[in-house]
Amino acid sequence: MSTQAPGTAVPSTGRVSTLKDSAHRIRMHALDMGETQGQGYIGQALGVADILAVVYQDVLNHRPAEPDWPQRDRFLLSIGHYAIALYAALAEAGVLDVAELATYGSDDSRLPMSGMASYTPGMEISGGSLGHGLGVATGMALGLRHQGSDARVYNLLSDGELDEGSTWEAALACAHHGLDNITAIVDVNALQADGPTKGVLRTEPVTAKWEAFGWHAIRVDGNDIEALVAAFDDLRGHHGSPTVLICDTRIGCGVPMLEKREKAHFMRVESHEWQLARDQLTERHHDAAQKEGTAL
């Protein structure tokens, strides 16, 4: 697994530290929302926080106050149950008000537990049935190209979605049409509802498969901000074929007691554990910042 995209300059310390602070706030928002329901896909939210921080703060061309801006880059969450993570990122980006996160999963809320485009500003598609996101992204990318738009399409999908034939059909179509305005982001957390991914349906070697389908592929530690920034910088400069960033992430990343949970796909967290989780998250972030000389 590479830790830096080949031929890409190392991102500046200030750029990286700003994104780490953003990822920390995304994780904190996710914990706060998780406490509202007492359970949920909190492990995945903690795992993809670094990816979402980089995407929304450093990659996407978008206008937070104008989520339907026609020239925006599109970010498609095909993993509907990761909505808790995207809401946190949208709040961090200024698309949603942080105070609205307290309504997560409640009746009449714009923030349902599974992402729905008709409810939430910034939610491009309704997720749920896995394997549809890349197909929708393909159509969007093709349509934007026909319109002469410079906008790009990003699709966050899970390693579990690589079990779906529709994902690979879309991958073939992207390569066939030479859609270099699309980037797939694969969250490889190695866990599905039915157990470890390798036990449900072995998909490795993932990078080689995407390359065989005609994609420019990079694989990084998805919880390494510096590696993510370098990889996205590399992907932005690639032309002629679709690109994919394969991200190895850790369920519950940033909160040691949740990283060790055995049943981690859908976590049930006891009422007294939420504050412990926040304390652990804050302590780890502060310790990391001190080591790097960037403590506030």
N, C-alpha and C positions, 0 to 999 in steps of 0.2 A: 504494500500500500504506500503510495507516494504521500509525502507530507507537504510538498510544494509543487505547483504546476511547473513543468519544465520550461526554461527560458524566460521566466517571469521574474521581475524584480521583487525583492522583499518589500512588503508594504511598510510604511512609516510607523513608528511606535505610537505616535499620537492618534493616527487613524485606527490602529488596532485597539488601543485602550478605550477610545470612545465607543467602539462597537462592543467591546466586552461589557462596558457599563450598560449599554442598551440591552444586551442579552440578559444581563442580570435583572433589569427591570421587567423584561418580558417574563422571565421565570417567576418573579415575585407576583406579577399580575395573574399568572396561571395558578399559582398556589392560592391566591385570594379567591379566584373563581371556583377552584376545586373545593375550597372550604364551604362555599355557598351550597354545594350539592352533597358534600361529604364523601364524594367518590368521583370516579371518572377516568378519562384518559390523560391523567396528569403526568404519567411517566413519559409518554410520547411528547407531550408539550415541553417538558424539561429537556428532552433529548434533542429537539429540533430548534430550540431557542436561538442557538448560535447561527444556524442557517438563516432563520427569519430575520435576525438582527442585521446580518450582512445584506440580505436581499432588500429589505425595506429602507435601510439607512445608507446603503452604499451602491446598490445595483439598479434598482427600478427607477425609471423615469416616470414619475407620477406627481399628481397634485393632491395632497391630503384633503384640502377643502373642496376639491372637485373630483370625486372618485369616478365619475363617468366621463371625464375628459377624453375626447376621441383619440388623441395622440398618445395616450398613456401606454406604458408597457402593461401587459396582462399577466397577473399571477393567479394560476388556477390551482386550487386545493382539491385534488380528486379524492383525498382521504378524508371524507366528511367528518369522521369522528375526531380528527385533529383540529376541529374548529376552535376549541379552547385555546390552542396555541396561536391560531391566526387572529383571534379577537385580541389577544394580548399584544401581538405585533401591530395590529391596526391601531390600537390605543397608543402604543409607543410612537407610532408614525404620525399620530395626530388625525387619523381618519375617524376614529371613535373617541368619545369622551371617556376618560378613565373611570369616571363615576358610573357610567353605564355598565361597566363590567360586573357590578354588583347584582345586575338583573339576570346574569347568565343562567339559562335553563329554566327561568321562571315563566309562568303563564303571561302571554302577551309581550314577552321580551323580544327584541330584535336579535337576540343572541341565543338561538336554540342550540341544543347539545350537538346536533349534526348540522353542518353548514348548509345554509339555504340562501341562494342568490336573491330571492324575492324579499328577504327579510333584512339583510345586513349590507350596509354600504361597504364597498370594497371586496365583497365576496362575489367573485366572478361567475362561479357555477355552483349548483347544488350537488353536494357529494353524497355518498351513501353506498350504493352498489359499486364495489371496487372494480377498477379496470376501464372506466369510461373517460377518465381525465385526459389521457394522452390523445385519444381520438378527437375529443372536443378541441384540445389545443392544436391539433393538426389542422382542423378546419379553420380555426381562428387565424393561424399563421398563414395559411394559404389565402384566406380572404384579405388579410392585411397586405400581403404581397400584391395581390391583384389591384388593390386600392392605391398602391404606390406609397404605402405608409412605412415609416422607419421604425414603428413600434415593434417590440419583441414580445414573445409569449414564453412564460416560464411555467412549468407544471411540476408541482411537488407531488410525488407518488411514493408509495411504500414498497419495500422489498416484497411484501405479500402480494402486491399488484402484479409482480412479475410472474405470478402463477396463472394470470389471466391471458388467454389467447388474444383478446382484443387489444391488450397493451402492445403485443408484438406485431399485430396487424398494423397498428398505428405507427409503430417504429419503422416498419417497411415502407409505409406511405410517405413518411417524412423524408426518408432517404431517397425514395424514388423521385420525389418532387424537389429535392435539393433545398429543403427548407432550413436555411441557415439563420432564420429569425426565430428559431425555437430552441429552448434549452430545457431538458428534463432534469429534475433533481430527484435522485432516488435516496430515500431514507432507509439505510440498511441497519436496522436495530436488532435484526436476527430473531425477532419474536412475532408470532401471530396469535390469533385468538385460540387456535388449537394446539399451540405449543411452539417450540423452536422452529424457525423457518427451515433449517436443514432437515428436520424430521418430517415436516409437512410436505414439502416438495423442494428438492435441492435445486438451487438456481445458480450456484457458482460453477464456473468462473463468470461473474457478472460482467466485468469489464470486457472480457473477450467476446461475450455474446453481443453486447452493444456494438462493439467494433465490427463484428461479423455482419451486423445489420446495416453497416455503413455510417455509423455515428463516430464523431470525434469524442473520445471518452477520457475523463480524468477521474481518479479515485483519491479521496483524501479522508482524513479524520474529520468528521462532521462536527466535532466539538472543539476544533482548533481554529480559532478566528483567523489567525495569520494565514493558515493553509487555505481556508475558504476564500479570503480576499484575493490571494495570489491566483487561485484556480479561476475565479470569476473574471479576473483581469485577463487571464489567458483565453478564456472562452469568448470574451467580447471581441478579441482580435482574430477569431477564427472565421473563415468564410468558405462556402462551397458545400457544406454538409451540416446537418443538425448536430447539436452538442448535448452531452449528458454529463452531469456531475454526480458521481456516486459517493455518498457520504456515509461513512461508518459512524453511527452514533450510539450513545449509551442511554438506555432507559433510565429516567430519573436523574440525569446528569446534573450535578451541582448540589444534590441533597444526599449525603452518604446513606442515610437510613432507607431512602427510597431506591437508591441504586441497588440495594441488596435484597429488595423484596422478591420473594419467589414467584408469587402470582402478580405479575406486573403489567399484563396487557390492559386490564381494567382494574384500577387500584381502589381499594376501600381503605380509607385513612381514618383512624379514630380521631374523635374531636380534640383530644389533648395533643395530638401529634402535629397539627397544622402549624402551631407556633414554633414547635421544635424544628419543623422543616424550614420555616422562614429563618430561624436563628442559624441553622446549619448552612443555609444558602448564603446568608450575609457573612458569616464567618469565613467560609471558603473563598468568597469573592474578595473580601478584605485581605485575607492572607495572600492570595494570588497577586493582588495589586501591590501589596507591600514588597513582595519578592521582586516585582518588576519595577519598583520605584515610582508607581503611579497612584499610590494611595491618596484618597481625597483628604 
